[in-house]
Amino acid sequence: MDENQEAFRDTIGTMTEDGGRKWVYPKKPSGFFYTYRIYVSYFLLVILLIAPFIKIQGNQFLLFNIIERRFNIFGVPFWPQDFHLMVISMIIGIVFIILFTVVYGRIFCGWICPQTIFLEMVFRRIEYAIDGDRGAQIRLDKQKWDATKIRKRILKWCVYFIISFIISNVFLAYFIGSDTLISIITDPPIDHIRDLSLLLIFTGVFYFIFVWFREQVCIIACPYGRLQGVLLDNKSISVAYDYKRGEKEKGRALFKKNEDRASTGKGDCIDCDQCVHVCPTGIDIRNGTQLECINCTACIDACDHIMEKVGLDKGLIRFASEDNIEKNKPFEFDLRMKGYTAVLSILIVVLVTMLFMRNDVEATILRLPGELYKTKENHIISNIYTFKLINKTSKKIENIHFELISHKGTIKLVGAKDFDIEKQVLYGGSLFIEIARKDLSDSKENLKIGVFSGEKLIETTKTNFMGPRRFR
């Protein structure tokens, strides 16, 4: 390509030559892929909207309460002590997205990303219903502020605000819990001034994103768009224009009725620009893989529709790799993809193993800081400890007591004998460990302690025991 043909790479698709914002008016898409995008999007929307209100054994299905350090994943509660599991899960998610991008390009952005789903399947569809399709939207924007334009603008902005308010409520439910959100809604507003202020702030953020910022999130703010440039190669499958077929010897040309394009040497691209008009980020897919492309497949549907109308084969724009278009090579699962797959598989095995090894109860027993051992009658050495028990389950655990496993001795709880722990509760207290001096071989020994529920051992933990120094 010459310099003029490559000039598009100097700016992003939504920016004018002087650096201003170029508003995108995408034509309403339709076709095979768009139909399936609707199914996928609404399925994910339903999950996104109801997930924080679903409970499994009393636990919210998905909860990410960072302030109170409470996390539920698929109804399973996780505590700060399980942070390593969260880290591995996040790494698995990153490696999966990397692998997915290496193989299928940026299809995650166009089909699964909540930003795209809300923008394309909710807000733009409302815009089509109120303002009309691409041409009507352009005319309305240029139109003077008469009664029709004011009515449409106020109606659209009010609907957008209501949807943004609903989204912010659901968003907060993921972070503060659905029960807390319901109490904010049902209680008098004066009781939740701070929470309501936060709710309005989030509403404003979502309103700004979906009303004005829109596709700029994918192009400017989202780091994934930058990341894909590093991950894609000639073997990656993405939405691509078949320039070999579209250009041929004489390049693109407008369609003429009853013309035999094969004999003229003209490419199959009839330069109708429908792929450009339907693009939600305002790019021309015929320029090749670009940062702004989110692989939404709208251009594929638009091009296939035109090819059908002019009697040419579909697939001028399709899912294909650069090697497939340039060299007609089929997809190959290369060494890099195998490497990412191996890493992903290992991480999943590690996570599953850790989940199976994860205890329902976690115990911590520590010597009370600053306290020395005490010698009691019959040469009994006593140390005082603090303990913490976390019940990670959704059931109450009854008749809990401690027993020494590694040494002979006794454990005495301060103020109680056996006790119960309610579900998902952190329980703490103090205890004494007493061991005869003759059973100690050193001044500092490691003890192994069992936590029992009735006769059942539910957890083991270790701590140090201090005693008098032995002279040899």
Secondary structure, 3 states (H helix, E strand, C coil): CCHHHHHHHHCCCCECCCCCECCCCCCCCCCHHHHHHHHHHHHHHHHHHHHHHCEECCEECEEEECCCCEEEECCEEECHHHHHHHHHHHHHHHHHHHHHHHHHCCHHHHHCCHHHHHHHHHHHHHHHHHHCCHHHHHHHHHCCCCHHHHHHHHHHHHHHHHHHHHHHHHHHHHHHCHHHHHHHHHCCHHHHHHHHHHHHHHHHHHHHHHHHHCCHHHHHHCHHHHHHHHHCCCCCCEEEECHHHHHECCCCCCCCCCCCHHHHCECCCCCCCHHHHCCCCCCCHHHCCCCCCCCCCHHHHHHHHHHHHHCCCCCCEEEECHHHHHHCCCCCCCHHHHHHHHHHHHHHHHHHHHHHHCCCEEEEEEECCCCCCEEEHHHEEEEEEEEEEEECCCCCEEEEEEEECCCCCEEEECCCCCEEECCCCEEEEEEEEEEEHHHCCCCEEEEEEEEEECCEEEEEEEEEEECCCCCC
